[in-house]
């Protein structure tokens, strides 16, 4: 007799662009930033970097970040910074905050948005 399958959590990422009245873009993310979704994350940020000095990233509904996702967050941050653009992380849940602390990357993103 076959065992009941365990439901698999969605491994997707939704990224929606919102623009404030002053033209500052906010990427509202929902889901997981992982090996499977890193490409989407990177392409969405790359679209905005040349035209903006600040990009706000709302991670309030990001439930999971794996090592590849963490690497992608860091790589896009560094790439944007090199181009004169700042990525500001906001609404991080405790799990993502702890990941940044444990990986000692909190200092890289320190002082931005509601992270602290």
Order of alpha helices (4+ residues) and beta strands (2+ residues): beta-beta-alpha-beta-alpha-beta-alpha-alpha
